[in-house]
Amino acid sequence: MAITRLNPYLIFNGTAEKAIKLYENALGAKTENITRFGDVDAPGMKVSPENKSRVMHAMLRIGEGVVMVSDSMPDRPVRTEGNVHVAVNFSDAAEMAKKFDALAAGGKVTMPLQDTFWDATFGMLTDAFGVQWMFNCEKKGARSKAS
């Protein structure tokens, strides 16, 4: 298959750096690189002094996944809510609950963590920046039951 990777790319309206800090603290994300609008010296790209610190691109590792983050161009704001959720799977329900609570701070829980019919603990939230998240942890032995 020609596709080698699929990653969510989260766009913010000047709050990308705050979101990165939240994801580092709440989810243990590791920021591997960050480029700011002021770091780029490209012909035709003029950035006002107040926008030089905006995040042009950042890559965060969260578990085995990668999430990319950017601020929008100042003259092109984005909607902060949409129809996309970032799904995070866990192997430990207690650890998932801690991260769920940490990420929900300042946001809104749309479905509390609860046991489901698919033999998992599952919950949903919208974080303080309008990003929607799904948390899932299969119960031990759930896969073997389905086999």
Contact map, one row per residue, 1 for C-alpha under 8 A:
111100000000000000000000000000000000000000000000000000000000000000000000000000000000000000000000000000000000000000000000000000000000000000000000000
111100000000000000000000000000000000000000000000000000000000000000000000000000000000000000000000000000000000000000000000000000000000000000000000000
111111000000000000000000000000000000000000000000000000000000000000000000000000000000000000000000000000000000000000000000000000000000000000000000000
111111000000000000000000000000000000000000000000000000000000000000000000000000000000000000000000000000000000000000000000000000000000000000000000000
001111100000000000000000000000000000000000000000000000000000000000000000000000000000000000000000000000000000000000000000000000000000000000000000000
001111110000000000000000000000000000000000000000000000000000000000000000000000000000000000000000000000000000000000000000000000000000000000000000000
000011111000000000000000000000000000000000000000000000000000000011110000000000000000000000000000000000000000000000000000000000000000000000000000000
000001111100000000000000000000000000000000000000000000000000000001110000000000000000010000000000000000000000000000000000000000000000000000000000000
000000111110000000000000000000000000000000000000000000000000000000111100000000000000000000000000000000000000000000000000000000000000000000000000000
000000011111000000000000000000000000000000000000000000000000000000111100000000000000000000000000000000000000000000000000000000000010000000000000000
000000001111100100000000000000000000000000000000000000000000000000001111000001000000000000000000000000000000000000000000000000000000000000000000000
000000000111111100000000000000000000000000000000000000000000000000001111000011010000000000000000000000000000000000000000000000001000000000000000000
000000000011111100000000000000000000000000000000000000000000000000000011110011000000000000000000000000000000000000000000000000000000000000000000000
000000000001111110000000000000000000000000000000000001100000000000000011010000000000000000000000000000000000000000000000000000000000000000000000000
000000000001111111100000000000000000000000000000000000000000000000000010000000000000000000000000000000000000000000000000000000001000000000000000000
000000000011111111110000000000000000000000000000000001100000000000001110000000000000000000000000000000000000000000000000000000000000000000000000000
000000000000011111111000000000000000000000000000000001100000000000000000000000000000000000000000000000000000000000000000000000000000000000000000000
000000000000001111111100000000000000000000000000000000000000000000000000000000000000000000000000000000000000000000000000000000000000000000000000000
000000000000001111111110000000000000000000000000000000000000000000000000000000000000000000000000000000000000000000000000000000001000000000000000000
000000000000000111111111000000100000000000000000000000000001000000001000000000000000000000000000000000000000000000000000000000000000000000000000000
000000000000000011111111100000000000000000000000000000000000000000000000000000000000000000000000000000000000000000000000000000000000000000000000000
000000000000000001111111111000000000000000000000000000000000000000000000000000000000000000000000000000100000000000000000000000000000000000000000000
000000000000000000111111111110000000000000000000000000000000000000000000000000000000000000000000000000100000000000000000000000000000000000000000000
000000000000000000011111111111100000000000000000000000000000000000000000000000000000000000000000000000000000000000000000000000000000000000000000000
000000000000000000001111111110000000000000000000000000000000000000000000000000000000000000000000000001000000000000000000000000000000000000000000000
000000000000000000000111111110000000000000000000000000000000000000000000000000000000000000000000001101100000000000000000000000000000000000000000000
000000000000000000000111111110000000000000000000000000000000010000000000000000000000000000000000001001100000000000000000000000000000000000000000000
000000000000000000000011111111000000000000000000000000000000010000000000000000000000000000000000000000000000000000000000000000000000000000000000000
000000000000000000000011111111100000000000000000000000000001111000000000000000000000000000000000000000000000000000000000000000000000000000000000000
000000000000000000000001000111110000000000000000000000000001110000000000000000000000000000000000000000000000000000000000000000000000000000000000000
000000000000000000010001000011111100000000000000000000000111100000000000000000000000000000000000000000000000000000000000000000000000000000000000000
000000000000000000000000000001111100000000000000000000000111100000000000000000000000000000000000000000000000000000000000000000000000000000000000000
000000000000000000000000000000111110000000000000000000001111000000000000000000000000000000000000000000000000000000000000000000000000000000000000000
000000000000000000000000000000111111000000000000000000111110000000000000000000000000000000000000000000000000000000000000000000000000000000000000000
000000000000000000000000000000001111101100000000000000111100000000000000000000000000000000000000000000000000000000000000000000000000000000000000000
000000000000000000000000000000000111111100000000000111111000000000000000000000000000000000000000000000000000000000000000000000000000000000000000000
000000000000000000000000000000000011111100000010001111110000000000000000000000000000000000000000000000000000000000000000000000000000000000000000000
000000000000000000000000000000000001111110000010001111000000000000000000000000000000000000000000000000000000000000000000000000000000000000000000000
000000000000000000000000000000000011111110000000000100000000000000000000000000000000000000000000000000000000000000000000000000000000000000000000000
000000000000000000000000000000000011111111000000000000000000000000000000000000000000000000000000000000000000000000000000000000000000000000000000000
000000000000000000000000000000000000011111101000000000000000000000000000000000000000000000000000000000000000000000000000000000000000000000000000000
000000000000000000000000000000000000000111111000000000000000000000000000000000000000000000000000000000000000000000000000000000000000000000000000000
000000000000000000000000000000000000000011111000000000000000000000000000000000000000000000000000000000000000000000000000000000000000000000000000000
000000000000000000000000000000000000000001111100000000000000000000000000000000000000000000000000000000000000000000000000000000000000000000000000000
000000000000000000000000000000000000000011111110000000000000000000000000000000000000000000000000000000000000000000000000000000000000000000000000000
000000000000000000000000000000000000000000011111000000000000000000000000000000000000000000000000000000000000000000000000000000000000000000000000000
000000000000000000000000000000000000110000001111101100000000000000000000000000000000000000000000000000000000000000000000000000000000000000000000000
000000000000000000000000000000000000000000000111111100000000000000000000000000000000000000000000000000000000000000000000000000000000000000000000000
000000000000000000000000000000000000000000000011111100000000000000000000000000000000000000000000000000000000000000000000000000000000000000000000000
000000000000000000000000000000000000000000000001111110000000000000000000000000000000000000000000000000000000000000000000000000000000000000000000000
000000000000000000000000000000000000110000000011111111000000000000000000010000000000000000000000000000000000000000000000000000000000000000000000000
000000000000000000000000000000000001111000000011111111000000000000000000000000000000000000000000000000000000000000000000000000000000000000000000000
000000000000000000000000000000000001110000000000011111100000000000000000000000000000000000000000000000000000000000000000000000000000000000000000000
000000000000010110000000000000000001110000000000001111110000000000000010000000000000000000000000000000000000000000000000000000000000000000000000000
000000000000010110000000000000000111100000000000000011111100000000001110000000000000000000000000000000000000000000000000000000000000000000000000000
000000000000000000000000000000000111100000000000000001111100000000001111000000000000000000000000000000000000000000000000000000000000000000000000000
000000000000000000000000000000001111000000000000000000111110000000011110000000000000000000000000000000000000000000000000000000000000000000000000000
000000000000000000000000000000111110000000000000000000111111000000011100000000000000000000000000000000000000000000000000000000000000000000000000000
000000000000000000000000000000111100000000000000000000001111100001111000000000000000000000000000000000000000000000000000000000000000000000000000000
000000000000000000010000000011111000000000000000000000000111110001111000000000000000000000000000000000000000000000000000000000000000000000000000000
000000000000000000000000000011110000000000000000000000000011111111100000000000000000000000000000000000000000000000000000000000000000000000000000000
000000000000000000000000001111000000000000000000000000000001111111100000000000000000000000000000000000000000000000000000000000000000000000000000000
000000000000000000000000000010000000000000000000000000000000111110000000000000000000000000000000000000000000000000000000000000000000000000000000000
000000000000000000000000000000000000000000000000000000000000111111000000000000000000000000000000000000000000000000000000000000000000000000000000000
000000100000000000000000000000000000000000000000000000000000111111100000000000000000000000000000000000000000000000000000000000000000000000000000000
000000110000000000000000000000000000000000000000000000000011110111110000000000000000000000000000000000000000000000000000000000000000000000000000000
000000111100000000000000000000000000000000000000000000000011110011111000000000000000000000000000000000000000000000000000000000000000000000000000000
000000111100000000000000000000000000000000000000000000001111000001111100000000000000000000000000000000000000000000000000000000000000000000000000000
000000001111000100010000000000000000000000000000000000111111000000111110000000000000000000000000000000000000000000000000000000000000000000000000000
000000001111000100000000000000000000000000000000000000111100000000011111000000000000000000000000000000000000000000000000000000000000000000000000000
000000000011111100000000000000000000000000000000000001111000000000001111100000000000000000000000000000000000000000000000000000000000000000000000000
000000000011110000000000000000000000000000000000000000010000000000000111110111000000000000000000000000000000000000000000000000000000000000000000000
000000000000100000000000000000000000000000000000000000000000000000000011111110000000000000000000000000000000000000000000000000000000000000000000000
000000000000110000000000000000000000000000000000001000000000000000000001111110000000000000000000000000000000000000000000000000000000000000000000000
000000000000000000000000000000000000000000000000000000000000000000000000111110000000000000000000000000000000000000000000000000000000000000000000000
000000000000000000000000000000000000000000000000000000000000000000000001111111000000000000000000000000000000000000000000000000000000000000000000000
000000000001100000000000000000000000000000000000000000000000000000000001111111100000000000000000000000000000000000000000000000000000000000000000000
000000000011100000000000000000000000000000000000000000000000000000000001000111110000000000000000000000000000000000000000000000000000000000000000000
000000000000000000000000000000000000000000000000000000000000000000000000000011111100000000000000000000000000000000000000000000000000000000000000000
000000000001000000000000000000000000000000000000000000000000000000000000000001111100000000000000000000000000000000000000000000001110000000000000000
000000000000000000000000000000000000000000000000000000000000000000000000000000111110000000000000000000000000000000000000000000000111000000000000000
000000000000000000000000000000000000000000000000000000000000000000000000000000111111000000000000000000000000000000000000000000000000000000000000000
000000000000000000000000000000000000000000000000000000000000000000000000000000001111100000000000000000000000000000000000000000000000000000000000000
000000000000000000000000000000000000000000000000000000000000000000000000000000000111110000000000000000000000000000000000000000000001000000000000000
000000000000000000000000000000000000000000000000000000000000000000000000000000000011111000000000000000000000000000000000000000000011110000000000000
000000010000000000000000000000000000000000000000000000000000000000000000000000000001111100000000000000000000000000000000000000000011110000000000000
000000000000000000000000000000000000000000000000000000000000000000000000000000000000111110000000000000000000000000000000000000000000111100000000000
000000000000000000000000000000000000000000000000000000000000000000000000000000000000011111000000000000000000000000000000000000000000111100000000000
000000000000000000000000000000000000000000000000000000000000000000000000000000000000001111100000000000000000000000000000000000000000001110000000000
000000000000000000000000000000000000000000000000000000000000000000000000000000000000000111111011000000000000000000000000000000000000001111000000000
000000000000000000000000000000000000000000000000000000000000000000000000000000000000000011111000000000000000000000000000000000000000000011000000000
000000000000000000000000000000000000000000000000000000000000000000000000000000000000000001111111000000000000000000000000000000000000000010000000000
000000000000000000000000000000000000000000000000000000000000000000000000000000000000000001111111100000000000000000000000100000000000000010000000000
000000000000000000000000000000000000000000000000000000000000000000000000000000000000000000011111110000000000000000000000000000000000000000000000000
000000000000000000000000000000000000000000000000000000000000000000000000000000000000000001011111111000000000000000000000000000000000000000000000000
000000000000000000000000000000000000000000000000000000000000000000000000000000000000000001011111111100000000000000000000000000000000001010000000000
000000000000000000000000000000000000000000000000000000000000000000000000000000000000000000001111111110000000000010000000000000000000000000000000000
000000000000000000000000000000000000000000000000000000000000000000000000000000000000000000000111111111000000000000000000000000000000000000000000000
000000000000000000000000011000000000000000000000000000000000000000000000000000000000000000000011111111100000000000000000000000000000000000000000000
000000000000000000000000010000000000000000000000000000000000000000000000000000000000000000000001111111110000000000000000000000000000001000000000000
000000000000000000000000000000000000000000000000000000000000000000000000000000000000000000000000111111111000000000000000000000000000000000000000000
000000000000000000000000111000000000000000000000000000000000000000000000000000000000000000000000011111111000000000000000000000000000000000000000000
000000000000000000000110011000000000000000000000000000000000000000000000000000000000000000000000001111111010000000000000000000100000000000000000000
000000000000000000000000000000000000000000000000000000000000000000000000000000000000000000000000000111111111100000000000000011110000000000000000000
000000000000000000000000000000000000000000000000000000000000000000000000000000000000000000000000000011111111000000000000000000110000000000000000000
000000000000000000000000000000000000000000000000000000000000000000000000000000000000000000000000000000011111000000000000000000110000000000000000000
000000000000000000000000000000000000000000000000000000000000000000000000000000000000000000000000000000111111100000000000000011111100000000000000000
000000000000000000000000000000000000000000000000000000000000000000000000000000000000000000000000000000011111110000000000000011110000000000000000000
000000000000000000000000000000000000000000000000000000000000000000000000000000000000000000000000000000010011111100000000000111000000000000000000000
000000000000000000000000000000000000000000000000000000000000000000000000000000000000000000000000000000000001111100000000001111000000000000000000000
000000000000000000000000000000000000000000000000000000000000000000000000000000000000000000000000000000000000111110000000001110000000000000000000000
000000000000000000000000000000000000000000000000000000000000000000000000000000000000000000000000000000000000111111000000011110000000000000000000000
000000000000000000000000000000000000000000000000000000000000000000000000000000000000000000000000100000000000001111100000111100000000001000000000000
000000000000000000000000000000000000000000000000000000000000000000000000000000000000000000000000000000000000000111110000111000000000000000000000000
000000000000000000000000000000000000000000000000000000000000000000000000000000000000000000000000000000000000000011111011110000000000000000000000000
000000000000000000000000000000000000000000000000000000000000000000000000000000000000000000000000000000000000000001111111110000000000000000000000000
000000000000000000000000000000000000000000000000000000000000000000000000000000000000000000000000000000000000000000111111000000000000000000000000000
000000000000000000000000000000000000000000000000000000000000000000000000000000000000000000000000000000000000000000011111000000000000000000000000000
000000000000000000000000000000000000000000000000000000000000000000000000000000000000000000000000000000000000000000111111100000000000000001100100000
000000000000000000000000000000000000000000000000000000000000000000000000000000000000000000000000000000000000000000111111110000000000000111100100000
000000000000000000000000000000000000000000000000000000000000000000000000000000000000000000001000000000000000000011110011111000000000000111100000000
000000000000000000000000000000000000000000000000000000000000000000000000000000000000000000000000000000000000000111110001111100000000011110000000000
000000000000000000000000000000000000000000000000000000000000000000000000000000000000000000000000000000000000011111000000111110000000011100000000000
000000000000000000000000000000000000000000000000000000000000000000000000000000000000000000000000000000000000111110000000011111000001111000000000000
000000000000000000000000000000000000000000000000000000000000000000000000000000000000000000000000000000010011111100000000001111100001110000000000000
000000000000000000000000000000000000000000000000000000000000000000000000000000000000000000000000000000010011110000000000000111111111100000000000000
000000000000000000000000000000000000000000000000000000000000000000000000000000000000000000000000000000111111000000000000000011111111100000000000000
000000000000000000000000000000000000000000000000000000000000000000000000000000000000000000000000000000011111000000000000000001111110000000000000000
000000000001001000100000000000000000000000000000000000000000000000000000000000010000000000000000000000000010000000000000000001111110000000000000000
000000000000000000000000000000000000000000000000000000000000000000000000000000011000000000000000000000000010000000000000000001111111000000000000000
000000000100000000000000000000000000000000000000000000000000000000000000000000011000110000000000000000000000000000000000000001111111100000000000000
000000000000000000000000000000000000000000000000000000000000000000000000000000001001110000000000000000000000000000000000000111100111110000000000000
000000000000000000000000000000000000000000000000000000000000000000000000000000000000111100000000000000000000000000000000000111100011111000000000000
000000000000000000000000000000000000000000000000000000000000000000000000000000000000111100000000000000000000000000000000011110000001111100000000000
000000000000000000000000000000000000000000000000000000000000000000000000000000000000001111000001000100000000000010000000011100000000111110000000000
000000000000000000000000000000000000000000000000000000000000000000000000000000000000001111000000000000000000000000000001111000000000011111000000000
000000000000000000000000000000000000000000000000000000000000000000000000000000000000000011111001000000000000000000000001110000000000001111100000000
000000000000000000000000000000000000000000000000000000000000000000000000000000000000000001100000000000000000000000000011100000000000000111110100000
000000000000000000000000000000000000000000000000000000000000000000000000000000000000000000000000000000000000000000000011100000000000000011111100000
000000000000000000000000000000000000000000000000000000000000000000000000000000000000000000000000000000000000000000000000000000000000000001111110000
000000000000000000000000000000000000000000000000000000000000000000000000000000000000000000000000000000000000000000000000000000000000000000111111100
000000000000000000000000000000000000000000000000000000000000000000000000000000000000000000000000000000000000000000000011000000000000000001111111110
000000000000000000000000000000000000000000000000000000000000000000000000000000000000000000000000000000000000000000000000000000000000000000011111111
000000000000000000000000000000000000000000000000000000000000000000000000000000000000000000000000000000000000000000000000000000000000000000001111111
000000000000000000000000000000000000000000000000000000000000000000000000000000000000000000000000000000000000000000000000000000000000000000001111111
000000000000000000000000000000000000000000000000000000000000000000000000000000000000000000000000000000000000000000000000000000000000000000000111111
000000000000000000000000000000000000000000000000000000000000000000000000000000000000000000000000000000000000000000000000000000000000000000000011111
